[in-house]
Amino acid sequence: MILTSLYRNPLAYVCEDGKWYILLVLLSFPFSFSTQTANPFDRHTAPPATINNIRTFEMASHGTTTASNPLSAPPFGDQVVYTDGSFDNSAAGCAFVFKDRTTEMWYGFAASFGFEASSKTAELMGIKHALLYAKDNWIGRVTELEIRTDCRFAVGDIQHCWNHGVARGWNHHLVTIEICDLIDELRNAASPLMVSIQAIRGHSGIRGNDLADELAVTTRRTSIF
């Protein structure tokens, strides 16, 4: 199962003809963040609010109805992923989507959070989940990963943490630190996967961005806690 180390109860989604279709529905489960120190980044920062429940949404491989066969990256050295987050006072949602060049299908992952988060947390979580997916599925298959988000603030926070987080001892959002840890881990993998995170203009007709936004919003609105 995709991301089995963290996520054991997926909802599978596939986008076809502009619509998201549910492939598999299972129950939610409790989840909490770890605040354990891990190099290379210092974790002297307050963790986000405790998560009571989290529901996850994963993509099954094209043509199946389960998430037992993780998608293979296309036979190219690079991959583009779009991420987004959605937030209101009762819940938050995040998502990432990417296009499989072999099938020309869009696939996506989303998670909803039943706790008082923030719009920043939602955006950062989308990026974090994209990196986790790359770690579990794309090492050795992808050499360059470009993550595109319409949240310039999140990009700036990650860049600041990456460039100055250790040397100057700045406090950063816990998820930002986890993102930098993942980027470092991917860069130093046996088959290095180089990551870049780019800010794009939201709601400007970019297909991947629009799909990520739609899935993040839908996930937040359909949260049940």
N, CA, C and O of each residue as an XYZ file, in Angstrom:
900
protein
N       0.839     -1.188      0.000
C       0.000      0.000      0.000
C       0.876      1.241      0.000
O       1.916      1.268      0.658
N       0.474      2.245     -0.716
C       1.263      3.459     -0.815
C       1.419      4.100      0.554
O       0.455      4.187      1.315
N       2.623      4.548      0.868
C       2.901      5.237      2.123
C       2.466      4.405      3.321
O       1.869      4.934      4.259
N       2.754      3.130      3.299
C       2.269      2.249      4.357
C       2.859      2.575      5.711
O       2.261      2.228      6.730
N       4.007      3.228      5.764
C       4.615      3.527      7.055
C       3.813      4.548      7.846
O       3.918      4.606      9.072
N       3.005      5.363      7.149
C       2.230      6.392      7.833
C       0.734      6.242      7.628
O      -0.042      6.576      8.523
N       0.315      5.753      6.484
C      -1.087      5.803      6.147
C      -1.623      4.418      5.840
O      -1.159      3.755      4.913
N      -2.597      3.985      6.617
C      -3.097      2.627      6.474
C      -4.561      2.573      6.040
O      -5.097      1.482      5.845
N      -5.215      3.713      5.884
C      -6.642      3.711      5.559
C      -6.921      4.711      4.442
O      -7.346      5.834      4.712
N      -6.691      4.321      3.206
C      -6.777      5.284      2.122
C      -8.161      5.393      1.491
O      -8.959      4.457      1.508
N      -8.406      6.559      0.944
C      -9.447      6.738     -0.055
C      -8.714      6.937     -1.366
O      -7.818      7.778     -1.442
N      -9.058      6.208     -2.374
C      -8.375      6.333     -3.649
C      -9.186      7.220     -4.582
O     -10.405      7.081     -4.689
N      -8.502      8.122     -5.249
C      -9.147      9.032     -6.176
C      -8.445      8.984     -7.524
O      -7.228      8.809     -7.596
N      -9.204      9.135     -8.570
C      -8.646      9.306     -9.898
C      -9.459     10.378    -10.603
O     -10.680     10.442    -10.459
N      -8.768     11.221    -11.368
C      -9.445     12.283    -12.100
C      -9.573     11.878    -13.559
O      -8.579     11.582    -14.222
N     -10.796     11.867    -14.050
C     -11.050     11.520    -15.441
C     -12.203     12.367    -15.932
O     -13.239     12.462    -15.274
N     -12.024     12.982    -17.091
C     -13.044     13.861    -17.664
C     -13.405     14.987    -16.706
O     -14.560     15.405    -16.625
N     -12.404     15.471    -15.982
C     -12.627     16.602    -15.100
C     -13.327     16.277    -13.803
O     -13.720     17.196    -13.084
N     -13.503     14.991    -13.464
C     -14.204     14.607    -12.243
C     -13.330     13.655    -11.427
O     -12.605     12.823    -11.972
N     -13.425     13.805    -10.093
C     -12.706     12.893     -9.202
C     -13.616     11.720     -8.870
O     -14.769     11.918     -8.489
N     -13.111     10.510     -9.010
C     -13.877      9.310     -8.712
C     -13.256      8.576     -7.531
O     -12.041      8.388     -7.479
N     -14.098      8.159     -6.577
C     -13.623      7.396     -5.427
C     -13.450      5.941     -5.835
O     -14.346      5.341     -6.429
N     -12.293      5.382     -5.510
C     -12.037      3.982     -5.817
C     -12.145      3.093     -4.589
O     -12.575      1.944     -4.696
N     -11.762      3.608     -3.423
C     -11.766      2.782     -2.226
C     -11.997      3.672     -1.021
O     -11.375      4.729     -0.908
N     -12.888      3.263     -0.109
C     -13.193      4.055      1.067
C     -13.013      3.204      2.306
O     -13.613      2.136      2.427
N     -12.181      3.678      3.230
C     -11.999      3.012      4.507
C     -12.110      4.050      5.617
O     -12.306      5.234      5.344
N     -11.984      3.607      6.878
C     -12.222      4.487      8.006
C     -11.008      5.329      8.334
O      -9.897      5.053      7.881
N     -11.244      6.390      9.151
C     -10.157      7.244      9.594
C      -9.463      6.615     10.782
O      -9.958      5.646     11.357
N      -8.294      7.175     11.158
C      -7.547      6.643     12.275
C      -6.791      7.761     12.973
O      -6.521      8.792     12.358
N      -6.435      7.581     14.269
C      -5.717      8.624     14.994
C      -4.284      8.761     14.504
O      -3.683      7.795     14.034
N      -3.743      9.969     14.619
C      -2.407     10.250     14.144
C      -1.854     11.422     14.922
O      -2.610     12.321     15.288
N      -0.570     11.441     15.185
C       0.040     12.576     15.863
C       1.415     12.836     15.287
O       2.064     11.926     14.773
N       1.863     14.094     15.374
C       3.184     14.453     14.896
C       4.256     14.009     15.871
O       4.008     13.944     17.075
N       5.420     13.707     15.380
C       6.575     13.438     16.229
C       7.386     14.714     16.378
O       7.593     15.433     15.400
N       7.846     15.004     17.584
C       8.671     16.182     17.812
C      10.110     15.793     18.144
O      10.867     16.610     18.667
N      10.483     14.574     17.849
C      11.818     14.083     18.141
C      12.853     14.797     17.273
O      12.643     15.004     16.078
N      13.969     15.168     17.892
C      15.022     15.867     17.172
C      15.639     14.967     16.110
O      15.897     13.788     16.353
N      15.871     15.539     14.928
C      16.497     14.782     13.845
C      17.361     15.725     13.027
O      16.912     16.807     12.647
N      18.576     15.333     12.756
C      19.466     16.146     11.941
C      18.980     16.156     10.505
O      18.278     15.226     10.107
N      19.321     17.168      9.698
C      20.259     18.213     10.036
C      19.619     19.457     10.647
O      20.329     20.427     10.914
N      18.300     19.467     10.878
C      17.652     20.688     11.316
C      17.224     20.633     12.767
O      16.752     19.605     13.252
N      17.396     21.749     13.451
C      17.025     21.861     14.846
C      15.513     21.965     14.957
O      14.875     22.616     14.130
N      14.938     21.339     15.958
C      13.489     21.342     16.108
C      13.056     22.160     17.326
O      12.067     21.817     17.975
N      13.771     23.223     17.640
C      13.388     24.073     18.756
C      12.270     25.008     18.310
O      12.492     26.202     18.106
N      11.104     24.473     18.165
C       9.948     25.259     17.738
C       8.697     24.587     18.258
O       8.663     23.367     18.419
N       7.677     25.368     18.519
C       6.441     24.809     19.053
C       5.742     23.983     17.989
O       5.571     24.457     16.866
N       5.328     22.747     18.311
C       4.620     21.920     17.331
C       3.232     22.474     17.063
O       2.712     23.230     17.884
N       2.621     22.127     15.951
C       1.258     22.570     15.675
C       0.274     21.921     16.629
O       0.626     21.020     17.390
N      -0.955     22.387     16.577
C      -1.990     21.827     17.444
C      -2.092     20.323     17.238
O      -1.850     19.819     16.142
N      -2.449     19.616     18.297
C      -2.549     18.159     18.232
C      -3.617     17.735     17.236
O      -4.706     18.307     17.197
N      -3.305     16.749     16.451
C      -4.263     16.206     15.493
C      -5.063     15.106     16.171
O      -4.495     14.141     16.682
N      -6.357     15.248     16.176
C      -7.209     14.221     16.758
C      -7.453     13.084     15.777
O      -7.429     11.912     16.151
N      -7.683     13.432     14.550
C      -7.919     12.427     13.510
C      -7.412     12.949     12.186
O      -7.348     14.157     11.962
N      -7.060     12.051     11.333
C      -6.662     12.413      9.979
C      -7.222     11.370      9.022
O      -7.164     10.170      9.288
N      -7.756     11.836      7.922
C      -8.196     10.908      6.877
C      -7.264     11.084      5.694
O      -6.874     12.208      5.377
N      -6.910     10.018      5.053
C      -5.992     10.108      3.934
C      -6.655      9.654      2.645
O      -7.565      8.825      2.652
N      -6.186     10.209      1.551
C      -6.702      9.902      0.230
C      -5.506      9.569     -0.647
O      -4.608     10.396     -0.808
N      -5.482      8.392     -1.205
C      -4.354      7.987     -2.020
C      -4.824      7.561     -3.400
O      -5.976      7.173     -3.595
N      -3.910      7.642     -4.346
C      -4.221      7.208     -5.690
C      -3.818      5.764     -5.896
O      -2.679      5.384     -5.623
N      -4.740      4.968     -6.374
C      -4.383      3.628     -6.839
C      -3.821      3.751     -8.248
O      -4.043      4.751     -8.931
N      -3.101      2.739     -8.672
C      -2.596      2.767    -10.036
C      -3.766      2.703    -11.013
O      -4.827      2.168    -10.691
N      -3.566      3.243    -12.182
C      -4.631      3.370    -13.173
C      -5.225      2.005    -13.512
O      -4.502      1.055    -13.816
N      -6.546      1.925    -13.455
C      -7.224      0.707    -13.862
C      -7.476     -0.271    -12.739
O      -8.045     -1.336    -12.976
N      -7.067      0.057    -11.506
C      -7.324     -0.838    -10.387
C      -8.275     -0.174     -9.404
O      -8.597      1.006     -9.538
N      -8.720     -0.935     -8.422
C      -9.634     -0.387     -7.424
C      -9.035     -0.448     -6.025
O      -9.758     -0.323     -5.037
N      -7.734     -0.638     -5.931
C      -7.067     -0.628     -4.631
C      -5.805      0.207     -4.728
O      -5.367      0.584     -5.815
N      -5.228      0.490     -3.560
C      -3.975      1.239     -3.526
C      -2.797      0.305     -3.270
O      -1.797      0.722     -2.686
N      -2.900     -0.941     -3.696
C      -1.866     -1.931     -3.407
C      -0.682     -1.837     -4.365
O       0.391     -2.363     -4.067
N      -0.854     -1.184     -5.501
C       0.227     -1.066     -6.475
C       0.598      0.393     -6.671
O      -0.053      1.087     -7.453
N       1.637      0.886     -5.979
C       2.016      2.291     -6.113
C       2.325      2.644     -7.556
O       2.868      1.833     -8.306
N       1.980      3.845     -7.927
C       2.255      4.303     -9.277
C       3.754      4.348     -9.520
O       4.515      4.795     -8.662
N       4.169      3.895    -10.661
C       5.564      4.031    -11.053
C       5.746      5.380    -11.722
O       4.869      5.859    -12.441
N       6.892      5.980    -11.475
C       7.177      7.222    -12.173
C       7.355      6.919    -13.654
O       7.761      5.812    -14.009
N       7.062      7.873    -14.520
C       7.272      7.654    -15.950
C       8.763      7.472    -16.229
O       9.595      7.850    -15.405
N       9.104      6.901    -17.373
C      10.513      6.631    -17.679
C      11.267      7.891    -18.086
O      11.902      7.925    -19.140
N      11.199      8.900    -17.272
C      11.911     10.146    -17.502
C      12.634     10.523    -16.217
O      12.334      9.983    -15.152
N      13.569     11.430    -16.310
C      14.356     11.788    -15.150
C      13.732     12.837    -14.264
O      14.230     13.089    -13.167
N      12.646     13.462    -14.712
C      12.066     14.541    -13.927
C      10.571     14.335    -13.749
O       9.929     13.637    -14.535
N      10.022     14.954    -12.703
C       8.593     14.846    -12.406
C       8.123     16.160    -11.790
O       8.817     16.747    -10.959
N       6.947     16.614    -12.199
C       6.340     17.831    -11.650
C       5.143     17.440    -10.804
O       4.325     16.619    -11.218
N       5.040     18.030     -9.614
C       3.925     17.786     -8.704
C       3.345     19.133     -8.291
O       4.087     20.074     -8.009
N       2.017     19.224     -8.257
C       1.331     20.435     -7.799
C       0.729     20.179     -6.425
O       0.133     19.128     -6.192
N       0.882     21.139     -5.514
C       0.341     20.995     -4.165
C      -0.538     22.184     -3.822
O      -0.410     23.261     -4.405
N      -1.441     21.971     -2.857
C      -2.287     23.069     -2.390
C      -2.841     22.719     -1.020
O      -2.808     21.563     -0.599
N      -3.353     23.734     -0.328
C      -3.974     23.547      0.969
C      -5.250     24.351      1.061
O      -5.431     25.328      0.334
N      -6.144     23.940      1.961
C      -7.416     24.633      2.171
C      -7.705     24.650      3.667
O      -7.457     23.666      4.364
N      -8.233     25.782      4.162
C      -8.399     25.938      5.606
C      -9.627     26.772      5.930
O      -9.912     27.765      5.261
N     -10.366     26.351      6.985
C     -11.330     27.223      7.637
C     -11.225     26.963      9.133
O     -10.333     26.234      9.566
N     -12.115     27.543      9.930
C     -11.980     27.460     11.382
C     -12.249     26.072     11.954
O     -11.932     25.814     13.115
N     -12.824     25.183     11.164
C     -13.177     23.861     11.684
C     -12.300     22.736     11.162
O     -12.214     21.684     11.795
N     -11.658     22.929     10.040
C     -10.865     21.849      9.453
C      -9.891     22.402      8.425
O      -9.998     23.549      7.990
N      -8.952     21.569      8.054
C      -7.990     21.918      7.013
C      -7.806     20.721      6.098
O      -7.968     19.576      6.519
N      -7.470     20.987      4.861
C      -7.204     19.923      3.906
C      -5.991     20.269      3.066
O      -5.687     21.445      2.864
N      -5.306     19.266      2.582
C      -4.170     19.487      1.691
C      -4.195     18.423      0.605
O      -4.836     17.383      0.755
N      -3.497     18.692     -0.482
C      -3.494     17.742     -1.594
C      -2.263     17.939     -2.458
O      -1.674     19.019     -2.486
N      -1.881     16.881     -3.164
C      -0.923     17.024     -4.253
C      -1.400     16.165     -5.412
O      -2.029     15.127     -5.207
N      -1.097     16.600     -6.628
C      -1.487     15.867     -7.832
C      -0.308     15.840     -8.795
O       0.548     16.725     -8.777
N      -0.278     14.817     -9.631
C       0.738     14.750    -10.673
C       0.176     13.973    -11.847
O      -0.787     13.218    -11.711
N       0.788     14.168    -12.990
C       0.329     13.528    -14.217
C       1.260     12.387    -14.585
O       2.475     12.566    -14.677
N       0.684     11.221    -14.791
C       1.439     10.068    -15.260
C       1.575     10.193    -16.775
O       0.577     10.186    -17.496
N       2.782     10.303    -17.241
C       2.982     10.553    -18.669
C       2.675      9.333    -19.528
O       2.458      9.454    -20.733
N       2.658      8.169    -18.910
C       2.346      6.961    -19.669
C       0.854      6.865    -19.954
O       0.446      6.563    -21.076
N       0.038      7.126    -18.924
C      -1.413      6.996    -19.070
C      -2.097      8.320    -19.374
O      -3.265      8.344    -19.763
N      -1.350      9.456    -19.195
C      -1.920     10.788    -19.356
C      -3.038     11.050    -18.346
O      -3.883     11.917    -18.569
N      -3.046     10.312    -17.247
C      -4.040     10.501    -16.194
C      -3.441     11.322    -15.058
O      -2.245     11.242    -14.779
N      -4.302     12.123    -14.402
C      -3.892     12.853    -13.214
C      -4.202     12.006    -11.986
O      -5.284     11.429    -11.874
N      -3.256     11.938    -11.080
C      -3.426     11.206     -9.836
C      -3.178     12.142     -8.662
O      -2.385     13.079     -8.759
N      -3.862     11.880     -7.551
C      -3.704     12.796     -6.426
C      -3.822     12.142     -5.075
O      -4.388     11.058     -4.935
N      -3.284     12.810     -4.089
C      -3.342     12.408     -2.685
C      -3.879     13.597     -1.905
O      -3.532     14.740     -2.202
N      -4.721     13.342     -0.908
C      -5.215     14.436     -0.073
C      -5.400     13.961      1.349
O      -5.607     12.772      1.588
N      -5.328     14.875      2.290
C      -5.549     14.553      3.699
C      -6.353     15.674      4.332
O      -6.144     16.846      4.019
N      -7.270     15.321      5.220
C      -8.047     16.320      5.958
C      -7.705     16.224      7.431
O      -7.420     15.140      7.940
N      -7.733     17.348      8.110
C      -7.295     17.416      9.496
C      -8.404     17.999     10.359
O      -8.890     19.096     10.085
N      -8.803     17.289     11.384
C      -9.858     17.751     12.271
C      -9.310     18.481     13.471
O      -9.618     18.126     14.609
N      -8.510     19.486     13.238
C      -7.968     20.270     14.341
C      -7.806     21.710     13.869
O      -7.861     21.990     12.672
N      -7.610     22.609     14.810
C      -7.477     24.019     14.468
C      -6.068     24.274     13.961
O      -5.147     24.471     14.754
N      -5.897     24.270     12.679
C      -4.585     24.436     12.072
C      -4.419     25.881     11.625
O      -4.702     26.802     12.392
N      -3.976     26.084     10.426
C      -3.845     27.398      9.811
C      -3.713     27.173      8.318
O      -3.448     26.056      7.874
N      -3.898     28.231      7.542
C      -3.740     28.097      6.098
C      -2.295     27.734      5.758
O      -2.041     26.991      4.810
N      -1.354     28.263      6.539
C       0.061     27.948      6.314
C       0.337     26.470      6.546
O       1.039     25.830      5.762
N      -0.222     25.927      7.635
C      -0.036     24.504      7.918
C      -0.571     23.653      6.774
O       0.080     22.698      6.350
N      -1.757     23.998      6.274
C      -2.366     23.225      5.189
C      -1.487     23.226      3.944
O      -1.295     22.184      3.317
N      -0.953     24.392      3.583
C      -0.094     24.481      2.405
C       1.186     23.667      2.592
O       1.613     22.948      1.689
N       1.787     23.788      3.766
C       3.026     23.058      4.036
C       2.802     21.549      4.053
O       3.654     20.787      3.598
N       1.647     21.116      4.580
C       1.372     19.685      4.639
C       1.242     19.083      3.244
O       1.641     17.939      3.026
N       0.691     19.839      2.301
C       0.615     19.350      0.930
C       1.997     19.073      0.360
O       2.216     18.058     -0.302
N       2.929     19.987      0.625
C       4.306     19.813      0.155
C       4.964     18.627      0.853
O       5.652     17.827      0.218
N       4.749     18.519      2.158
C       5.345     17.411      2.911
C       4.869     16.059      2.376
O       5.679     15.151      2.190
N       3.566     15.917      2.127
C       3.041     14.641      1.644
C       3.588     14.303      0.258
O       3.824     13.134     -0.048
N       3.790     15.323     -0.582
C       4.378     15.072     -1.900
C       5.794     14.518     -1.761
O       6.187     13.616     -2.501
N       6.555     15.058     -0.817
C       7.917     14.577     -0.591
C       7.924     13.163     -0.022
O       8.768     12.346     -0.391
N       6.986     12.874      0.876
C       6.885     11.521      1.424
C       6.565     10.511      0.326
O       7.111      9.408      0.305
N       5.678     10.898     -0.581
C       5.341     10.010     -1.694
C       6.569      9.764     -2.568
O       6.836      8.633     -2.975
N       7.316     10.837     -2.852
C       8.527     10.699     -3.662
C       9.538      9.789     -2.977
O      10.185      8.970     -3.630
N       9.672      9.932     -1.674
C      10.616      9.103     -0.917
C      10.256      7.625     -1.024
O      11.141      6.784     -1.186
N       8.987      7.303     -0.935
C       8.554      5.908     -0.922
C       8.446      5.288     -2.314
O       8.473      4.064     -2.445
N       8.324      6.116     -3.355
C       8.016      5.564     -4.671
C       8.959      5.965     -5.800
O       9.023      5.260     -6.807
N       9.689      7.066     -5.673
C      10.401      7.604     -6.828
C      11.917      7.594     -6.727
O      12.587      7.921     -7.707
N      12.480      7.236     -5.593
C      13.939      7.151     -5.513
C      14.418      6.064     -6.469
O      13.921      4.938     -6.441
N      15.377      6.406     -7.306
C      15.861      5.467     -8.312
C      15.098      5.547     -9.616
O      15.517      4.958    -10.612
N      13.987      6.262     -9.631
C      13.183      6.409    -10.850
C      13.139      7.858    -11.323
O      13.050      8.123    -12.522
N      13.199      8.781    -10.391
C      13.175     10.207    -10.707
C      14.459     10.832    -10.178
O      14.877     10.543     -9.057
N      15.078     11.680    -10.976
C      16.292     12.363    -10.524
C      16.030     13.810    -10.144
O      16.774     14.380     -9.346
N      14.983     14.418    -10.702
C      14.648     15.803    -10.385
C      13.145     15.916    -10.152
O      12.341     15.523    -10.997
N      12.784     16.457     -8.999
C      11.384     16.651     -8.641
C      11.124     18.138     -8.473
O      11.793     18.802     -7.682
N      10.163     18.659     -9.210
C       9.773     20.064     -9.077
C       8.380     20.135     -8.467
O       7.413     19.643     -9.049
N       8.284     20.744     -7.300
C       7.006     20.930     -6.623
C       6.531     22.353     -6.885
O       7.269     23.311     -6.655
N       5.312     22.486     -7.361
C       4.757     23.801     -7.677
C       3.577     24.093     -6.761
O       2.641     23.300     -6.663
N       3.631     25.238     -6.093
C       2.587     25.654     -5.168
C       2.241     27.116     -5.412
O       3.088     27.896     -5.847
N       0.993     27.486     -5.130
C       0.605     28.888     -5.292
C       0.765     29.680     -3.994
O       0.300     30.816     -3.898
N       1.419     29.084     -3.000
C       1.637     29.755     -1.715
C       3.084     30.248     -1.631
O       3.981     29.492     -1.257
N       3.303     31.504     -1.976
C       4.651     32.068     -1.939
C       5.198     32.116     -0.521
O       6.405     31.991     -0.310
N       4.310     32.298      0.447
C       4.747     32.358      1.837
C       5.377     31.032      2.257
O       6.404     31.016      2.935
N       4.760     29.921      1.855
C       5.308     28.606      2.198
C       6.671     28.402      1.549
O       7.592     27.887      2.184
N       6.803     28.802      0.287
C       8.082     28.670     -0.411
C       9.157     29.485      0.295
O      10.274     29.008      0.496
N       8.818     30.718      0.672
C       9.781     31.570      1.359
C      10.203     31.002      2.697
O      11.374     31.081      3.069
N       9.250     30.426      3.428
C       9.553     29.847      4.734
C      10.500     28.658      4.593
O      11.438     28.506      5.376
N      10.250     27.824      3.599
C      11.116     26.660      3.367
C      12.514     27.108      2.950
O      13.510     26.571      3.434
N      12.586     28.087      2.059
C      13.886     28.581      1.614
C      14.671     29.175      2.777
O      15.876     28.951      2.893
N      13.994     29.930      3.639
C      14.665     30.542      4.780
C      15.181     29.479      5.742
O      16.303     29.573      6.239
N      14.356     28.469      5.999
C      14.768     27.386      6.889
C      15.951     26.629      6.305
O      16.892     26.291      7.023
N      15.907     26.365      5.011
C      16.976     25.616      4.362
C      18.294     26.393      4.390
O      19.355     25.814      4.619
N      18.222     27.697      4.156
C      19.439     28.500      4.053
C      19.988     28.957      5.399
O      21.200     29.107      5.557
N      19.096     29.181      6.379
C      19.531     29.812      7.621
C      19.086     29.084      8.883
O      19.471     29.480      9.983
N      18.295     28.043      8.751
C      17.684     27.430      9.925
C      18.661     26.907     10.950
O      18.413     27.017     12.150
N      19.775     26.337     10.502
C      20.736     25.756     11.433
C      21.718     26.802     11.924
O      21.953     26.935     13.125
N      22.293     27.548     10.981
C      23.372     28.469     11.331
C      22.923     29.556     12.304
O      23.686     29.941     13.190
N      21.701     30.055     12.152
C      21.251     31.177     12.960
C      20.259     30.786     14.046
O      19.832     31.627     14.838
N      19.897     29.518     14.081
C      19.018     29.055     15.141
C      17.612     29.621     15.100
O      16.974     29.759     16.144
N      17.109     29.955     13.902
C      15.760     30.504     13.789
C      14.732     29.443     14.162
O      14.934     28.252     13.926
N      13.628     29.894     14.746
C      12.501     28.994     14.980
C      11.642     28.940     13.727
O      11.317     29.973     13.142
N      11.279     27.742     13.323
C      10.434     27.567     12.148
C       9.295     26.616     12.483
O       9.349     25.855     13.450
N       8.267     26.686     11.653
C       7.145     25.767     11.781
C       7.671     24.334     11.715
O       8.541     24.026     10.901
N       7.146     23.469     12.566
C       7.617     22.085     12.613
C       7.526     21.410     11.255
O       8.437     20.681     10.864
N       6.430     21.644     10.528
C       6.280     21.005      9.217
C       7.336     21.526      8.244
O       7.830     20.768      7.409
N       7.686     22.807      8.341
C       8.747     23.360      7.492
C      10.062     22.636      7.736
O      10.785     22.318      6.791
N      10.370     22.377      8.987
C      11.603     21.665      9.332
C      11.559     20.238      8.796
O      12.556     19.736      8.277
N      10.410     19.587      8.920
C      10.271     18.226      8.394
C      10.446     18.208      6.881
O      11.023     17.268      6.335
N       9.953     19.236      6.202
C      10.123     19.339      4.752
C      11.605     19.438      4.399
O      12.077     18.757      3.489
N      12.331     20.281      5.115
C      13.767     20.428      4.851
C      14.516     19.129      5.133
O      15.442     18.773      4.405
N      14.119     18.429      6.180
C      14.724     17.122      6.467
C      14.500     16.148      5.314
O      15.413     15.422      4.919
N      13.279     16.137      4.776
C      12.962     15.235      3.667
C      13.747     15.601      2.417
O      14.251     14.721      1.719
N      13.855     16.896      2.130
C      14.632     17.330      0.969
C      16.078     16.871      1.101
O      16.671     16.374      0.143
N      16.637     17.040      2.291
C      18.016     16.619      2.533
C      18.164     15.108      2.382
O      19.155     14.627      1.833
N      17.178     14.366      2.871
C      17.218     12.905      2.766
C      17.164     12.454      1.314
O      17.873     11.526      0.924
N      16.328     13.103      0.512
C      16.220     12.748     -0.897
C      17.499     13.099     -1.655
O      17.941     12.340     -2.518
N      18.085     14.232     -1.336
C      19.333     14.649     -1.994
C      20.477     13.686     -1.699
O      21.378     13.517     -2.520
N      20.441     13.061     -0.534
C      21.527     12.185     -0.108
C      21.175     10.703     -0.201
O      21.861      9.860      0.376
N      20.112     10.392     -0.922
C      19.728      8.993     -1.118
C      20.759      8.284     -1.989
O      21.576      8.927     -2.647
N      20.712      6.950     -1.987
C      21.642      6.177     -2.813
C      21.541      6.592     -4.277
O      22.550      6.689     -4.975
N      20.310      6.835     -4.736
C      20.075      7.425     -6.056
C      19.497      8.809     -5.807
O      18.286      8.941     -5.628
N      20.328      9.843     -5.790
C      19.883     11.180     -5.375
C      18.685     11.683     -6.167
O      18.603     11.509     -7.382
N      17.767     12.305     -5.458
C      16.596     12.930     -6.058
C      16.632     14.404     -5.658
O      16.404     14.750     -4.499
N      16.917     15.253     -6.619
C      17.038     16.682     -6.354
C      15.655     17.325     -6.376
O      14.852     17.059     -7.271
N      15.385     18.166     -5.394
C      14.061     18.770     -5.227
C      14.146     20.280     -5.389
O      15.033     20.923     -4.827
N      13.229     20.839     -6.152
C      13.058     22.290     -6.211
C      11.595     22.603     -5.946
O      10.708     21.852     -6.352
N      11.346     23.712     -5.265
C       9.984     24.127     -4.936
C       9.760     25.507     -5.527
O      10.466     26.457     -5.188
N       8.777     25.617     -6.412
C       8.540     26.848     -7.144
C       7.169     27.427     -6.808
O       6.194     26.694     -6.646
N       7.113     28.744     -6.709
C       5.839     29.437     -6.502
C       5.233     29.778     -7.856
O       5.911     30.310     -8.735
N       3.953     29.466     -8.014
C       3.242     29.791     -9.248
C       2.016     30.632     -8.906
O       1.637     30.741     -7.739
N       1.414     31.209     -9.899
C       0.216     32.022     -9.694
C      -1.008     31.121     -9.609
O      -1.264     30.323    -10.511
N      -1.763     31.251     -8.523
C      -2.957     30.439     -8.349
C      -4.138     30.940     -9.152
O      -4.206     32.117     -9.507
N      -5.074     30.040     -9.439
C      -6.314     30.379    -10.143
C      -6.027     31.105    -11.464
O      -6.678     32.088    -11.817
N      -5.036     30.584    -12.169
C      -4.644     31.214    -13.433
C      -4.763     30.244    -14.603
O      -4.165     30.459    -15.658
N      -5.535     29.179    -14.416
C      -5.771     28.242    -15.498
C      -4.742     27.143    -15.632
O      -4.747     26.412    -16.623
N      -3.852     27.008    -14.651
C      -2.875     25.918    -14.678
C      -3.574     24.643    -14.208
O      -4.066     24.581    -13.082
N      -3.615     23.643    -15.059
C      -4.418     22.441    -14.803
C      -4.050     21.767    -13.481
O      -4.929     21.478    -12.670
N      -2.778     21.519    -13.264
C      -2.364     20.840    -12.045
C      -2.713     21.619    -10.791
O      -3.147     21.038     -9.797
N      -2.527     22.929    -10.833
C      -2.858     23.764     -9.680
C      -4.351     23.758     -9.406
O      -4.774     23.695     -8.252
N      -5.146     23.824    -10.457
C      -6.603     23.807    -10.285
C      -7.075     22.484     -9.686
O      -7.961     22.474     -8.832
N      -6.492     21.374    -10.123
C      -6.884     20.067     -9.587
C      -6.486     19.928     -8.121
O      -7.261     19.416     -7.312
N      -5.286     20.379     -7.779
C      -4.840     20.307     -6.387
C      -5.733     21.157     -5.494
O      -6.084     20.744     -4.389
N      -6.098     22.332     -5.966
C      -6.987     23.211     -5.201
C      -8.349     22.561     -5.002
O      -8.887     22.568     -3.895
N      -8.905     22.001     -6.069
C     -10.222     21.359     -5.990
C     -10.217     20.194     -5.008
O     -11.149     20.035     -4.220
N      -9.169     19.384     -5.057
C      -9.107     18.214     -4.192
C      -8.892     18.609     -2.737
O      -9.466     17.989     -1.842
N      -8.072     19.635     -2.482
C      -7.844     20.099     -1.111
C      -9.120     20.676     -0.509
O      -9.449     20.395      0.644
N      -9.836     21.479     -1.285
C     -11.086     22.080     -0.805
C     -12.135     21.003     -0.552
O     -12.799     21.011      0.485
N     -12.284     20.078     -1.496
C     -13.263     19.001     -1.337
C     -12.957     18.159     -0.113
O     -13.864     17.774      0.625
N     -11.689     17.874      0.102
C     -11.283     17.079      1.259
C     -11.634     17.784      2.559
O     -12.148     17.159      3.486
N     -11.361     19.077      2.632
C     -11.695     19.833      3.844
C     -13.195     19.860      4.071
O     -13.652     19.645      5.194
N     -13.960     20.115      3.040
C     -15.413     20.256      3.183
C     -16.101     18.949      3.540
O     -17.165     18.957      4.159
N     -15.510     17.838      3.160
C     -16.141     16.541      3.426
C     -15.563     15.863      4.656
O     -15.825     14.683      4.888
N     -14.777     16.589      5.451
C     -14.214     16.014      6.675
C     -15.326     15.661      7.642
O     -16.294     16.408      7.784
N     -15.189     14.516      8.313
C     -16.167     14.077      9.304
C     -15.422     13.752     10.585
O     -14.671     12.779     10.644
N     -15.633     14.578     11.625
C     -14.962     14.361     12.897
C     -15.956     14.542     14.027
O     -15.594     14.403     15.196
